[in-house]
Amino acid sequence: MAKPIKETPVLTGKDAERFAYAVEHPRTVTKEEVARAQEVYERLSKVAAIPF
């Protein structure tokens, strides 16, 4: 039987400030990073073909 999932803790203080800043100011992604991620995705999808 599966173990119950614990509640997610609430962020407070500096952790909450860093998280809010990261959400408001996302890191820019280069075209090269997008192309590499797409290539890796395509390679993995061929290896682990899961029928849906």
Secondary structure, DSSP 8 states (H G I E B T S, - for coil): ------------HHHHHHHHHHHHS-----HHHHHHHHHHHHHHHHHT----
